[in-house]
């Protein structure tokens, strides 16, 4: 059952006749238009016609919450109809009295009605499930709709009325926040809509700031991402059919990517945002309502409405309210600056702190004018802000109050908030894409547009006929072009958003950076130690090294060092370099030739060990000096390509201070004389 508000009403199920049990069906007794259907239903609304599960003056013993006999306003046309949920829809559509039940309409019976996409609902349509049916009157803004219903004898009110509620669309289904019920969208095939929606008004789901503080992204429930300022665009879910709506967005530390999270726990990565796992295949007790990334971007947390926390990548689990009985559902979270803790916030303002996240106060004991929708922490972690759907702001700890929209008449409710990096301001985002700035947080644009029509942003707005239609804004100023629904500086794409490529040992990501909306390559990001760039991503080597870095060997009489890189990022020999005149390659290095002339092939190699570095330049101190024996040296312990004053090292080019060449026999003799002189002393 969807809500206690419906106890004794259509939501009770098969026990009651009015809205559940099958009954004979009938075609329309009179032809009515969609406009007529709304007008007929509003007659009952204006009369506040009491709920009954039987015709007027008939026994109503089916529902114990109702009087034993239906007694309501007398009207010859209405009296034969049940004034329950399906009776109202039957009356509105001109069906024979006493009216069909919920099982007489689609998706259960399709002779008269058919299932339609929820996004196509228009005036005169209906939403139905086995327990309740309501007439659809009109869209009331992004993610908002107005319905007409007969609610139930024990409901408040207990008569025909209309209400406007937040709604969530998913294919043919529509979930109505007012009664917490999910319905199937249906249309009377004989009625025909009064108008047709040209577009779908997806409510905005969240706002995330760019690390520089000069940009932000706004995401909507369909997964569109709308960048503003210098926030880059790295792709979105425009072409993806989502199982559940997007409910949040989080930025990477570099600002070169972001994650989107859906209500079913699905996570979608763009730009340099890594995929670390998701709850998409998990049977959740409650839908996911938000996410937060770790400070290094190597992981993230997801939080569900029951306060359950799911940690991925390097995000650690510090606790949750998943096993607690909450007064109100959790709606969001914020990480501590260290990533070693987090806060959860409930719609009533309750705060739950875990790890090193400190508790600085809450609005849990306050009488709020509107529920909370999000929070943001200060850079120090010593405070936080809470944001409400009416734009109210509550500051705690070292969080300064910079203003709020609490006293404003908003077109649409606030759905998310984000703070500037230094904590000197914050942004509020509304369901229609409106952005409100406070403190030093700059206004950089809004998320009202969803697409472009030539040089003009296009908005999906409610028309006078109750259906949504495209409205083109003014053309972008000279030097600007429309991109992703906003006016931005003109430019030309250099690559495709989301693509990656190798640049040296680093990875470049394609996205819209800086002040232009066009795609370009980012600066190379180095790969972690032990990895290299392969096919545009950092990966561990899939090949074997041919040599150790810095090693040297003789190849065809020339000296080769291990300085090359082959496919897969592994080390290999570089191009051989001939030895200088008067030298030959031997023992993995260039040495003086015996006859003073160069040449001669050698296949020996050296790993570059010893006092001088591999392939380094070695300067001889003089073969017969008192202090310089064959193995004496004043160079460093090891080095790659460095210079060392070592008289006896191998692996490098050896020359005497005078520039002449020593034959091996002469060099050995001088070394021997040096040893004898030391012994003589």
Secondary structure, DSSP 4 states (H G I P E B T S, - for coil): ---GGGTTBGGG-TTSTTTTS------BSS---HHHHHHHHHHHHHHTPBP-SSSTTSB-TT-TTS-SB------TTTTTS--SHHHHHHHHTTBPTT---GGGSTTT--SSEEE--GGG--TT-EEE-SS-EEEEEEEEETTEEEEEE--BTTSSS-B-EEEEEEEEEETTEEEETTTTEEEEEEEETTT--SS--SS--PPEEEEEE-TTSSEEEEEETT--EEEEET------STT---SS-EEEEEE-TTSSEEEEEETTS-EEEEETPPP---STTS--SS-EEEEEE-TTSSEEEEEETT--EEEEETPPP---STTS--SS-EEEEEE-TTSSEEEEEETTS-EEEEETPPP---STTS--SS-EEEEEE-TTSSEEEEEETTS-EEEEETPPP---STTS--SS-EEEEEE-TTSSEEEEEETTS-EEEEETPPP---S---EEETTEEEEEEE-TTSSEEEEEEEEPPTTEEEETTEEEE----SS-TT-EEEETTEEEEEEE-TTBSSEEEPPPEEPPTTEEEETTEEEE--S--SS-TT-EEEETTEEEES-EE-TTS-EE----EEPPTTEEEETTEEEE-TTS--------EE---SSSPBT-EEE---TT-SS--TT-B-S-S--BS--B-BSS--SSEEE-TTSPPPPHHHHHHHHHHHHHHHHH-
